Amino acid sequence: MKGVVSMQTSIDDFLGTKQGDKYRKVLFRSFYNFDTDYVTHGLYWYPARFIPHVVRYFIEKYTKPGDLVFDPFAGSGTVAIEAEITGRNYIVWDLNPITELLVKAETWKGDINEKMLEVDFNYPKKFVPRWDNLYLWHPREFVDVLARLWAYYHDHPSPLLAIPLLRITKYFSYAEIEFPKPYRSKVAMERVRELLSGNWREKMKDMYRQEVERVVKKVKEFQKLCKCTSKGEVKGGVDVLSAELPRVDAVITSPPYLQAQEYIRTFSMELHWLGYTDAEIRRLKSKEIPYNTPPIVTVNSQAYRKYREFVKSIGDPRLLQIYDVYFKSMAHFLGKVNAKIIGLFVGPVKVKTTRVPLDEIFREHLESLGWSHEVTLIDTIVSRRLAQVRINPATGLEDERTPTEHLLIMVRNKN
């Protein structure tokens, strides 16, 4: 594009002359002998999940048993699970209400067996979501049965019961299972066509039973490793920017990226069946970073100003707005953190030809607030979601997966 400044960058450019103790390349997955879906990790699909290896490393390296750990962008609940396993107390929040349900299921300490998760496929009541696009995503035949199952759930609410129900609800829809947002793909359309041409009711029952078996198995695996000494708090639907943050020992989180996933939209189907209305979901969407209205705040970073000039030179006002809203929102959040140490796991996201080093911008801003740079650990991404998009919906630009993710560790200076 004419007038656009070229700023092609790579991982070596980020390191530059900073090779040494403060910037180190690592492979977190090699630190521990477990996979990303062990115990209740991956109990329900969630995009861009925080891998447990990073959380385990941070917790073991920078906290001690009984410390209070906080994740304000909790997503699928990785921090809660790892805190339970390592004997740390925790607070996990997220704007997405489904996080609360997921974490309660993932950290279930009570009795669990398959009989507890039985449902009535012929339940006399029906729960029909207040969702304008209901029949755009589900054939009417499926809705009739799903409505009975969800009525049973709403009369017998349980986070454990919700997981297999959410699984079959997504499968018996026009949504692409592995796509990060609701998407009526050709594959999904063909799946529904085949289901309707066969005995789909029995298929639904069989799939539900299989999902129940999987949930019970994973929860029991978690319970075997759980120290059961942790005190945990989980809250969904929390706007971190307007909330008062708790005083904790440590913060470990993977915040939204500059060109972020629209997580509320991603889970709009699930949220509707859980009872949220169109209006409630729209309100949550308006709070998402970087689509929210941030407070007036200064981003104290030379790197922020440098890369802003590049983004401005592209000539896309919407992209510049996303850039500014994102960093102002994050600067406001970082200014409220009340902890001794913070770990931020982010990657250098690409805008046109340039990767914006989120961790360096956060480092500079935190240093201006009285924090010291402990270390930046640079991890090579070795596994990705199967389904990818060509155009990022946030920016309209060609999408490219981030090759590395960086764990930035900052320590608060003592007064």
C-alpha positions in Angstrom: 0.0 0.0 0.0 1.4 3.4 -1.0 2.7 5.4 2.0 2.9 2.4 4.4 6.2 2.2 6.2 7.7 -1.3 6.0 8.8 -2.6 9.4 9.2 -6.4 8.8 10.3 -8.0 12.1 11.2 -11.4 13.4 11.9 -13.1 16.8 15.6 -12.2 16.4 14.7 -8.6 15.9 12.9 -8.6 19.2 15.9 -10.1 21.0 18.3 -7.8 19.2 21.2 -7.0 21.5 19.2 -8.2 24.5 20.5 -11.7 24.4 21.3 -12.8 27.9 19.7 -13.6 31.2 16.8 -11.2 30.7 15.6 -12.7 27.4 15.7 -16.4 27.1 14.3 -18.9 24.6 12.5 -21.9 26.2 10.2 -24.7 25.3 7.7 -24.8 28.2 6.2 -28.1 26.9 9.5 -29.8 27.6 9.5 -28.8 31.3 6.8 -31.2 32.4 5.7 -34.7 31.5 2.0 -34.0 30.8 0.1 -32.8 27.7 -2.1 -29.8 27.3 -5.3 -31.7 27.9 -4.3 -33.7 31.0 -6.9 -34.0 33.9 -9.7 -31.5 33.2 -7.8 -29.2 30.9 -9.7 -29.3 27.7 -12.9 -30.5 29.4 -14.7 -28.1 27.0 -13.2 -26.6 23.9 -11.9 -23.0 24.3 -9.9 -21.0 21.8 -6.3 -19.9 22.5 -6.1 -21.7 25.8 -3.4 -20.9 28.3 -1.2 -24.0 28.2 -0.8 -25.6 31.7 3.0 -25.9 31.4 3.4 -22.1 31.5 1.1 -21.7 34.5 2.8 -24.6 36.4 6.2 -23.1 35.7 5.2 -19.7 37.0 3.4 -21.0 40.1 6.3 -23.3 41.1 9.0 -20.7 40.3 7.4 -17.6 41.8 4.9 -18.6 44.4 4.7 -21.0 47.4 1.9 -23.2 48.7 -0.9 -21.2 50.2 -0.1 -18.0 48.2 -3.1 -16.3 46.5 -2.8 -16.3 42.7 -5.1 -14.2 40.4 -6.0 -14.6 36.7 -8.3 -11.7 35.6 -8.6 -13.1 32.0 -9.2 -16.7 33.1 -10.6 -18.1 29.8 -10.9 -21.9 30.1 -9.7 -21.9 33.8 -6.1 -23.2 33.4 -4.9 -21.2 36.4 -7.6 -22.6 38.7 -6.8 -26.2 37.8 -3.0 -25.8 38.3 -3.6 -23.9 41.6 -5.6 -26.8 42.9 -3.0 -29.3 41.9 -0.1 -27.3 43.4 -1.9 -26.2 46.6 -2.2 -22.5 45.8 -5.3 -20.3 46.6 -6.7 -18.6 43.6 -9.1 -16.0 42.2 -10.1 -16.3 38.6 -12.3 -13.8 36.7 -13.4 -13.5 33.1 -15.9 -11.3 31.1 -17.2 -14.5 29.6 -19.8 -16.0 31.9 -19.1 -19.5 30.7 -15.7 -19.4 32.5 -17.5 -19.7 35.8 -19.3 -22.8 34.7 -16.2 -24.4 33.2 -14.0 -23.8 36.3 -16.6 -25.2 38.6 -16.8 -28.4 36.5 -13.0 -28.6 36.1 -12.3 -28.3 39.8 -15.1 -30.5 41.0 -14.2 -32.1 44.3 -17.4 -33.9 45.3 -18.8 -37.2 44.3 -19.1 -37.9 40.6 -20.5 -40.9 38.6 -22.3 -41.4 35.4 -25.7 -41.8 37.1 -25.4 -38.3 38.4 -25.3 -37.0 34.9 -28.3 -38.8 33.5 -30.9 -36.6 31.7 -34.5 -37.1 30.5 -34.6 -37.0 26.7 -38.5 -37.0 27.0 -38.7 -34.3 29.7 -42.2 -32.8 29.5 -41.0 -29.1 29.7 -39.0 -27.2 27.1 -36.5 -24.4 27.3 -36.3 -22.4 24.1 -33.5 -19.8 24.1 -34.5 -16.2 23.5 -32.3 -16.0 20.5 -33.3 -14.4 17.2 -31.0 -16.7 15.2 -32.0 -20.0 16.9 -33.2 -21.7 13.7 -30.4 -20.3 11.7 -28.1 -22.6 13.7 -30.3 -25.5 14.6 -32.8 -27.5 12.5 -36.3 -27.4 14.1 -36.2 -31.2 14.6 -33.1 -30.9 16.8 -34.5 -27.9 18.7 -37.4 -30.0 19.9 -35.2 -32.5 21.7 -32.5 -30.0 22.8 -35.2 -27.8 24.3 -36.3 -30.7 26.5 -32.7 -31.5 27.6 -32.0 -27.9 28.4 -35.3 -27.5 30.4 -34.1 -30.5 32.4 -30.8 -28.8 33.0 -32.4 -25.5 34.1 -34.5 -27.4 36.5 -31.5 -29.4 37.7 -28.6 -27.0 37.2 -25.1 -28.5 37.5 -21.8 -27.5 35.9 -21.0 -31.2 35.3 -24.3 -31.7 33.5 -23.7 -28.7 31.3 -20.5 -30.0 29.7 -21.9 -33.0 27.8 -25.0 -30.9 27.0 -23.0 -28.2 25.5 -21.0 -30.7 23.5 -24.0 -32.3 21.8 -25.7 -29.0 21.3 -22.7 -27.7 19.3 -22.5 -31.0 17.3 -26.2 -31.0 16.5 -26.0 -27.5 14.9 -24.8 -25.9 11.7 -21.7 -24.6 13.5 -18.2 -25.7 12.6 -16.9 -27.5 15.7 -13.3 -26.5 15.4 -13.8 -22.9 14.1 -13.2 -20.1 16.6 -16.5 -18.4 15.9 -20.0 -19.5 14.9 -19.6 -20.4 11.2 -22.0 -22.3 8.9 -19.4 -24.3 7.0 -20.0 -26.8 4.2 -18.7 -29.5 6.5 -21.2 -28.6 9.2 -24.1 -28.5 6.7 -23.1 -31.9 5.4 -22.9 -33.2 9.0 -26.5 -32.0 9.7 -27.8 -33.5 6.5 -26.3 -36.9 7.3 -27.7 -36.7 10.9 -31.2 -35.9 9.6 -31.1 -38.7 7.1 -30.4 -41.3 9.9 -31.5 -42.2 13.4 -30.2 -38.9 14.8 -32.1 -39.4 18.1 -30.1 -42.5 19.0 -27.0 -40.8 17.8 -27.6 -37.9 20.2 -28.2 -40.3 23.1 -25.1 -42.3 22.3 -23.0 -39.1 22.0 -24.3 -37.8 25.3 -23.4 -41.1 27.1 -19.9 -40.9 25.6 -19.5 -37.4 26.7 -20.6 -38.2 30.2 -18.0 -41.0 30.4 -15.3 -38.6 29.2 -16.3 -36.0 31.8 -16.4 -38.5 34.7 -13.0 -39.9 33.6 -11.3 -36.5 33.4 -12.8 -35.2 36.7 -11.7 -38.3 38.5 -8.2 -37.8 37.1 -8.2 -34.3 38.4 -9.3 -35.4 41.8 -6.4 -37.9 42.1 -3.9 -35.0 41.6 -5.8 -32.3 43.5 -4.3 -31.4 46.9 -7.8 -30.3 48.0 -6.2 -27.6 50.2 -6.9 -24.6 47.9 -9.5 -21.9 48.5 -10.8 -20.7 45.1 -13.1 -18.0 43.8 -14.4 -17.9 40.3 -16.5 -15.2 38.7 -17.8 -14.9 35.2 -19.3 -11.8 33.6 -16.7 -9.5 35.3 -15.5 -6.4 33.5 -11.9 -6.2 34.7 -11.5 -2.6 33.6 -14.3 -1.3 35.9 -13.8 -3.7 38.8 -11.6 -3.1 41.8 -8.8 -5.7 41.7 -8.1 -7.9 44.7 -4.9 -7.7 46.7 -3.0 -10.9 45.9 0.5 -12.5 46.0 0.8 -13.0 42.2 -0.9 -12.4 38.9 -0.5 -14.8 36.1 -2.6 -14.3 33.0 -2.8 -14.4 29.2 -4.7 -11.3 28.3 -6.5 -10.8 25.0 -4.3 -10.0 22.1 -4.3 -6.8 20.0 -6.3 -8.5 17.2 -8.2 -10.5 19.8 -10.6 -13.3 19.5 -14.2 -12.1 20.1 -14.8 -14.6 22.9 -18.3 -13.6 23.7 -19.4 -14.0 20.1 -17.5 -17.3 20.0 -19.7 -18.7 22.7 -23.0 -17.0 21.7 -24.6 -20.4 21.0 -23.6 -21.8 24.4 -24.6 -18.7 26.3 -28.1 -18.6 24.7 -28.8 -22.2 25.7 -27.5 -21.4 29.2 -30.2 -18.7 29.4 -28.5 -15.5 28.3 -30.6 -13.2 26.0 -29.5 -11.3 22.9 -29.4 -8.1 24.9 -27.3 -9.5 27.7 -24.8 -10.9 25.2 -24.6 -7.6 23.3 -23.8 -5.9 26.5 -21.0 -8.3 27.2 -19.6 -7.9 23.7 -19.4 -4.1 24.2 -17.0 -4.7 27.2 -14.5 -6.8 25.3 -11.0 -5.6 24.8 -10.2 -4.1 22.3 -13.9 -3.2 21.4 -14.7 -1.4 24.6 -14.5 2.2 25.6 -11.4 2.6 27.7 -10.8 5.3 30.3 -8.4 8.2 29.6 -5.0 6.9 30.4 -1.4 7.4 29.1 0.5 4.4 27.7 4.0 5.1 29.0 6.0 3.2 26.4 8.3 4.4 23.6 7.6 1.1 21.8 3.9 1.9 21.9 4.5 5.2 20.2 6.8 3.8 17.7 4.5 1.1 16.5 1.5 3.4 16.7 3.2 5.6 14.0 3.4 2.5 11.8 -0.2 1.5 12.4 -1.2 5.1 11.6 0.7 5.1 8.4 -1.4 2.2 7.1 -4.3 4.6 6.7 -7.0 2.5 8.3 -8.8 4.5 11.1 -10.5 1.4 12.5 -7.2 -0.4 12.9 -5.7 2.6 14.6 -8.7 2.8 17.0 -8.3 -0.9 17.8 -4.6 -0.3 18.6 -5.2 2.6 20.8 -8.2 1.1 22.7 -6.3 -2.1 23.3 -3.2 -0.5 24.8 -5.2 2.1 26.8 -7.4 -0.6 28.2 -4.4 -2.8 29.2 -2.5 0.2 30.6 -5.5 1.0 32.8 -5.7 -2.6 34.0 -1.9 -2.8 34.7 -2.2 0.4 36.7 -4.7 -1.3 39.1 -2.8 -4.6 39.7 -2.1 -5.1 43.4 0.4 -7.9 43.6 4.1 -8.6 44.3 4.8 -10.2 40.9 3.0 -10.4 37.6 3.4 -12.8 34.7 1.9 -11.9 31.3 1.9 -14.5 28.5 1.5 -12.8 25.2 2.8 -13.0 21.6 4.1 -10.5 19.1 1.0 -10.0 16.9 1.4 -9.2 13.3 -0.1 -6.1 11.7 0.6 -6.0 8.0 4.4 -6.6 7.7 5.2 -5.9 11.3 4.9 -7.8 14.6 4.0 -5.6 17.5 5.9 -6.7 20.6 3.1 -6.6 23.2 5.4 -7.8 26.0 7.9 -5.0 25.4 5.2 -2.4 25.5 3.8 -3.8 28.7 7.3 -4.0 30.2 8.0 -0.4 29.5 4.7 0.7 30.9 5.0 -1.3 34.0 8.6 0.0 34.6 7.1 3.5 34.5 4.8 2.4 37.3 7.6 1.1 39.6 8.0 -2.5 38.5 11.3 -4.2 37.6 11.9 -6.6 34.7 12.7 -10.0 36.0 12.9 -12.0 32.8 11.2 -12.6 29.4 10.9 -16.2 28.4 10.3 -16.8 24.7 8.4 -20.0 23.9 8.0 -21.4 20.4 4.5 -22.4 19.6 4.5 -26.1 18.5 0.7 -26.8 18.3 -2.2 -24.9 16.9 -5.9 -25.2 16.4 -6.8 -27.1 13.2 -9.2 -24.6 11.8 -7.7 -21.2 10.7 -9.1 -18.1 9.1 -7.7 -16.3 6.1 -8.9 -12.8 7.2 -8.9 -11.7 10.8 -12.4 -10.4 11.5 -11.1 -7.8 14.0 -9.0 -5.9 11.5 -9.9 -7.2 8.0 -6.3 -8.1 7.5 -4.8 -11.4 6.4 -4.4 -13.6 9.4 -1.2 -15.2 10.4 -0.6 -17.3 13.5 1.9 -15.9 16.0 5.1 -18.1 15.9 6.2 -17.4 19.6 4.6 -16.4 22.9 6.5 -14.6 25.6 6.1 -14.9 29.3 7.0 -11.5 30.7 7.8 -11.5 34.5 7.7 -8.2 36.4 8.4 -7.7 40.1 7.0 -4.8 42.0 9.7 -2.6 43.5 9.7 -2.2 47.3 9.0 1.3 48.5 
